Amino acid sequence: MDRPLGVIFDWDGVIIDSHEQHRRAFYQLAGELGKPFSDELFAKCFGMRNQSILGPLLGWVDPADTERMSTLADHKEQIYRDILQQTGIDPLPGVLELLEELGEHGVPCSVGSSTPRENIRTVMEITGLGPFFAAVTSAEDVRNGKPDPEVFLVAASRINRAPRDCVVFEDAFVGLEAARRGGMKAVGVATTHPVPSLEPLADLVVNRLTDISLSRIRTLWKPERGEVR
C-alpha cells in the first residue's frame, strides 16, 4: 500500500522564476531613494530577506529603525507585484504537469516559502495555479527562516501529513537543509545552483520539474521491512 504522500514546494526558483522582476523592483526603489545600485549588488542580495538587504547590505536604512525598515520592505514588494501585473509570469517548465498528476492521484500539495503571502497570491492569480495547492505557508506564518525546518513542518501539518511522508522541492541550499532537518525527503531543483552542488543535501536532484513524476517521487522511500509496495 502506498504511503500517504504530501508534497511541499518552495516558491521562487521552483514554481516560478521571478529573478528579473525582483531586479527591476530594486532598481526602481534605488531610483526613488536616489541610491546607487548594480547587477553585482543584486546578485549578492537575491534570495535574502529584505531586512537583511536594505539595512546591513545596502545601507539604505538604519537597521535599528524597524518601522522605516518595514515600510521600505513593503514598498519594494509592492513595486515587485506591480511589475508582475504589468509583465505577467509563467510557471517554470514541468510545474503544471506535475501539479496536475499529483492532483489526479489525490496527493495534497502545499507551498512552504519565505516569500510574502501577497506575492504568492498575486502569482497564483496571474498563473491560475491556486486550485492546485491545498495550503500556503509563507513568511508571515513562521518565526524562523530556513535552514530552520519550521516553514516545512507547518506546511506539512496544514495538509495533514507527517514529515516522514513528505517530499520538499527546493532550489536553495538552506531549503534543502531545512527539509532534511525536518525529517522529510528533499528534491533539489537545479534552477539556481548546478546539480553537483545540490547533491550532498538532496535525496534526488533534477534539472527541472519536467524530469520528475509521481512514480519517481515514490522511489525516494525504500521499502521498510514487512512493507508491501
N, C-alpha and C positions, 0 to 999 in steps of 0.2 A: 504493500500500500504506500502511495506517495505521501511524503511529509506535507504538513500544512504550510506551504511555502508563502513567504512575503517578500516583496521586492521594494527596496528603497533607493531612490535616485537623488544624487546631488543634482544641482540645477545648472549653473554656468559651467560650460565645458563638457557636460554630459547630455542635457536635454537641448540646450541652445549654445551658440557661440555669440556672446554679446560684447566681445572684445572691442570692436570698432565703436559701438555706441557708447561704451564707458569712456573710451579715449576721447571722443568728441565732447562728452559731458565735462570732462576735466579741463579740456581746452577752453570751453565756453565759460566755466567757472573762473578759470585763471584770468580770462579777459575781463570779466565783470569786476574782479578784485584788483586788476592791474598787476598781476603777478606773473613772473616768467614760468614757462612750462615747456616740456620737451618730450619726445617719444622715449628718450632714455629714462627720464623720471617716471613716465607711465609704466615702463617695463618693470621698474623697481616696485611700484605700488600695486600693480594689478593683482587682485586676489586678496589683498589686505583689507581690513576693516577701515572705514572712513576715519574713525577716531585715531587710528594709527598713522594714517596718511596725512591728514590735514594739519595735524599738530607736529608730532615728532619728526616726520619725514620731510614735509614741505615747509613747515613753519608758517603756515597761513593763518593760524590761530593759536593762542596760548592754550596748551593742553589743560591748564588749570581752570580755564574758562569753559566749564562744561555746558553752560547754556548756549554760548556762541558756537561751540563745537557742534552741539546737537542741531542748531538752526542751520549751520552751513552744510552739515552732512545731509540733512533732509532736503535742502535746496539742490544739492548735487544730484540726489536720487530723483528729484522731480524733473530736473533737466534731462536726465537719462531716460525717464519714462516719456517725456515729450518727444525726444528723438526717436524712441521706439515707435510711437504713434505715427511719426512722420515717415519713417523708413520701412516699417514693418519688420518682421523677423520670422524665419522658418525654423522648425526643429532640425536638429542635426540628422544626417543620414541614418536610417535604421530605427530612429526613435518611434515613429508612428507604427511601423510594422511590429516592433517588439511589444509595444503597449497593446496593440490590437490582439496579438497572440496571447498575451498574459490575460487580457480581459475575457477572451473566448474560453479560457480554461479556468476562470474563476479565481485567478491569483490576484490578491489585492496589492495595489501599488501605492507608495507614499513618497512624498518629497521630504528630504532631510537636508536642509541647506542653511547657511548663514546669510543668505540673501534676504533683504527685507520683504515682508509678505506682500506689500503693494506692488513690488516689482514682479513677483511671481504671478500675482493676479493679473497684472497688465499683459504679461506674455501669454498666459492661458487664454485671455480674452482675444488676443490677436491670432493665436495659433489654433484655437479650438481644442486644446489638449485637456482642459479642465475635467471633463467627464471620465477621463481615464484614471484619475487619481482619487482614491478613497479618502486621503488625508494629506495635509500640508503642515510641515513643521519648519518654521522659519526663524530668522534672527530674533524676533520678539518673544519666542517661546522658550528660550533657554538662557541660562546664565553663563555657561562655559562654552567657549569656542573649541573647534577641532584643534588638536587631536583628542581632546576630551570626547568620550563617546555619547555625551548627553543627548545631542540632537538626534542621533540614530536610535537611541533607546526610547526616546519619546515617540519618534516616528513609528517604531515597531509596536509600541503599546497602542497607538491610535488605529492600527489595523488589526489589533488583537492577535499579534504573533509574538512568539517567544524569540528572543535574539538569536538563539541557535538555529532557528528555522528561517532566518532572513539572510538575504544577499544584498550587498550595497554596491552600487555602481558609482565610481569616483574617478576623477581625473587628477586629483591633488594628493601629494604625499601625506599631508596631515589628515586628509579624509580617509585614506586607506588605513592609516594607523588607528584612527578613531573607530573604524569598523572592526578591526581586529581586537582592539581593547574592549569593544562591546560584545565580543563573542560571536560575531557574525562572519559570514563568508564575504570576501571582498573581490570585486572585479575591477581592475584598472582599465580605464579608457584613455588611450594614448592621443588625446586631442591637444594636450598642453605639454606633456613631457614624453620623451621617447620610451618605447616599450622596455628596453633593458633597465631603465631607471625605476620603473614601477614594479618590476617582477619581484624584488625582495619583499615587498609589502603586500602583494596580492596573491590570491589563490589562482587567479587567471588574469591575463592581460589581453585585450583586444584593441585593434586599431580604431574601430568604430563599432556602433551597435548593429551594423549590418552583419557583423561576424558572430553574433550570439543569437541563441534561440532558447526556448523553454527547456527543450530536451538537453541542451548543453549546460544550462544552468543547473539542472538536477544532477549532473555528473560531478558537481563540486562536493557532494556528500558521498563519502564512501559508505557502502552498506555496513551497518553495525551488526554485531553478532546476533544471529537469530532473526534479523530483519529481512523480510521478503521484498524484493524490488522488481 
